[in-house]
Amino acid sequence: MQKVAVVTGAAGGMGRAIVTRLLGDGMVVVGLDIDAAALAQMEVQTGFTGIEADLMDAAAIADTFARIAQDFDGVDALVNNAGTCFMSEFPDIPVDEFERQMSLNFSGAFHCCQAAIKLMAGREGVRKIVNISSNGAYNFDAFDPPHYRASKAALDTLTKDLARRYATEKIAVNSIAPAMTETPLFGVVSAEVLAKAIAQMPHGRAMQPSEIAAWVGFLISPAGDISSGNVIILNQGRDVR
Ligand SMILES: NC(=O)c1ccc[n+]([C@@H]2O[C@H](COP(=O)([O-])OP(=O)(O)OC[C@H]3O[C@@H](n4cnc5c(N)ncnc54)[C@H](O)[C@@H]3O)[C@@H](O)[C@H]2O)c1
């Protein structure tokens, strides 16, 4: 039987690469995103179903997973990839921006975990959750603002809690924390800041979404069964001291 993966932020740079990777690995993939038009274009891929959902809305997440429960037998893997980086600088961060940052990057992933774990019950093998965190939660030299860093640090604590909580139920939970990866999210910073950040990458180049997706695919494959509770930092060795 084909395994079912749910990928959030499926229509973004990283999301599309993760969808391609998991489809290539033979999974059925359900992609969630607020961008309905982009999801519709992606439906040409065999095995892919797009569902429009605002992941800042807990009720919408509940409705979406109710639909997934109805249309698919259950869920074998969840990739919490949806996220963004709002760039106001501390202390002048508007309340609304702070709340939206935490809502998409942390609360949305939290609610997806709550719903997906219930649909993982009774599935064969080790089920997987992969949370897409950020190197920004650990490297304080780069440009990331504090509400972005904090949202990803919270996500990584959720990773560890769920990893421990569900270990004996064979649900493995890991975070992948990439540094500079070439996606539309690069647009949140100026060309000058971007060039400086890319120049700091040891290989002299940004990473590609397919390179991050390969690690997601590995964790979700049987080879990844024995890893849980880890935050895997992908940055070409930039921050090793
Ligand atoms: N690109 C990088 O350098 C980088 C580095 C570290 C971590 N990350 C993380 O990778 C993840 C993917 O980012 P990306 O670079 O592909 O960005 P992206 O902007 O290309 O993709 C983000 C996706 O999330 C969707 N989205 C936004 N708001 C939403 C909402 N309310 N509900 C549902 N979907 C929504 C967007 O439509 C988009 O498809 C994010 O969690 C980001 O924090 C990216």
The ligand as an ORCA input file, in Angstrom:
! r2SCAN-3c Opt
* xyz 0 1
  N      14.742     29.672      2.200
  C      15.594     29.659      3.240
  O      16.749     30.105      3.159
  C      15.152     29.043      4.541
  C      16.119     28.876      5.544
  C      15.746     28.312      6.742
  C      14.461     27.883      6.936
  N      13.529     28.051      5.954
  C      12.177     27.569      6.206
  O      11.758     26.763      5.130
  C      10.334     26.760      5.077
  C       9.882     26.938      3.632
  O      10.276     28.231      3.217
  P      10.584     28.623      1.702
  O      11.948     29.148      1.701
  O      10.220     27.522      0.789
  O       9.591     29.865      1.538
  P       8.463     30.168      0.442
  O       8.031     31.557      0.739
  O       8.971     29.834     -0.918
  O       7.289     29.148      0.801
  C       6.393     29.333      1.871
  C       5.050     28.709      1.479
  O       4.179     28.846      2.607
  C       2.896     29.248      2.117
  N       2.154     29.987      3.145
  C       2.407     31.231      3.617
  N       1.464     31.588      4.503
  C       0.606     30.546      4.605
  C      -0.570     30.301      5.354
  N      -1.070     31.227      6.196
  N      -1.199     29.114      5.216
  C      -0.722     28.173      4.343
  N       0.384     28.354      3.612
  C       1.048     29.519      3.740
  C       3.211     30.153      0.930
  O       2.076     30.291      0.069
  C       4.383     29.412      0.290
  O       3.924     28.489     -0.664
  C       9.875     27.857      6.042
  O       9.430     27.271      7.249
  C      11.136     28.664      6.279
  O      11.129     29.326      7.538
  C      13.858     28.617      4.762
*
